[in-house]
Amino acid sequence: MNQEERAKIIKRFRVISIAEGISMLVLLFIAMPLKYGFDMPLMVKYTGWVHGILFMVYLLVLYPTSRFLKWSFVKTLIAMVASVLPFGPFLFDRKLKNEEKMIAREN
């Protein structure tokens, strides 16, 4: 696999990861308070659906990404754990951004 393909795969995973992380924060810090503080349960319903779909996409893309990029089991596990922590995807994204920069320097 050449460096351009690696960079493309990392970029795709980063976009999905950030979208999933944002949806989780919106669910936790906007939709949930609206549901319980202002009796607006539909916010959680719709935000929850979006987050659930993005979470599934994240998990479905994680495995092939880890295989193509030859991530270790530990790095793949960290990516999986990061997806269930409120700010986890953003922290893991920082590692991926550094990896993406290293690939760009090699070109």
Secondary structure, 3 states (H helix, E strand, C coil): CCHHHHHHHHHHHHHHHHHHHHHHHHHHHHHHHHHHHHCCHHHHHHHHHHHHHHHHHHHHHHHHHHHHCCCCHHHHHHHHHHCCCCCHHHHHHHHHHHHHHHHHHHC
